[in-house]
Amino acid sequence: MQFLHYSLDLGTRDVVQVELRTQAYVRLLDEENYEAYRAGSNYRYYGGLAEKSPANIKPPHNGKWHLCVDLGGREGELNASVHIIQEVAPDSGTKRRRRLI
């Protein structure tokens, strides 16, 4: 299976924003589930089929995460751009900061 992979260090105030040209599966996995995903075994993830762009996923806890984007076995060209949006405290005057990866 072909997929795009991004290794990310995320906090609970981060939002992963994925911009797509076509529908794709966007999955956020921890280390154990990423290995199962690669092996074709059962795995758990956050996200799913993104029918609209951008797709946003927020991690449930701090840590190392793997973002995988694939077409779910369909044929086609896979393109994605990924941004990390960091929410900042409401009293800071700005709502979000964007970091490109």
N, C-alpha and C positions, 0 to 999 in steps of 0.2 A: 504494500500500500504506500502510495506517495503522500507525504504530508509536509507541511511547513512546521518547524519547531523553533520555539523561543524559550530559553532558560531565563527565569525572572526571579528576582528577590523582591517580594511584595509585602506590604503591610496592610492592615485592615482599612486604612484610609486611602488606599490606592484603588483605582478603577482601571482595568485593562480595556482599552478601546481598540477594536479591530475594524478596519475599513476594508471592505470586500468589493470586488467587481461582479461577483455572482454569488448565489447561495452556497454556503459551505457550513461544515460542522466546525464549531469553535469550542474547544475543550480545554479546561484548566484542570491540571492533574498534579497531585503530589508525587514524590519520587517513586513510591511503591506502585501506584496506579499507572504512572508513565511507563515503567518497565513492563507491566502487564499489557498495556496498550500496544507497545512495540512488539511484544511476543504473541499478540493475538489472543490473549487470555481475557477473562472477565475483569473489568475494571470499573471504577467509579470516577465521576468527573463533575465539574460545574460547567454549565453552558449548554450547548446543543446546537440544533440547526439554526443558523442565522439566516433568516429570510430577507432581512433588511440590513442596510449598512448605515451607520456603524453599529456593531454589536458591542455591548458593554458587559463585562464580568467583574465582579468584586470578590476578592478572596475572603474566605470565612475566618482566616487567621494568618498571622505573620509567618513567613517562611520562604523556602525555595519552592518555586512552582514551575511547571512546564506547560506552555501554551502550545497546543497542537491544532492546526487548521488543515482540514482535508475535505474532499468532495464526497466522502461516503461511498466510494467505489464507483462513482459516476465518472465518465470521461469528460475531459475539459481542461482548460488552463486555470491554474490556481494562482491567484495573486492576492496578497494581503499586505497592509501596512499596519503596524502595531504602535500604539502610543500608551504611555502610562500617565494617567491623570491623577494627580495627588490632591485630594481635598485638604484644605487648610482650615484652621480654626475660624469660626464665624466672625470673631472680633478683629481679625487681621486685615479686613478691608478687601480681600480678594477671595473668590470662592474656589477657584481651581488653578492649579499649575499644570502645565503639560510638559512631559519629558518624552522625547523620541527615542526609540530603540532601534 
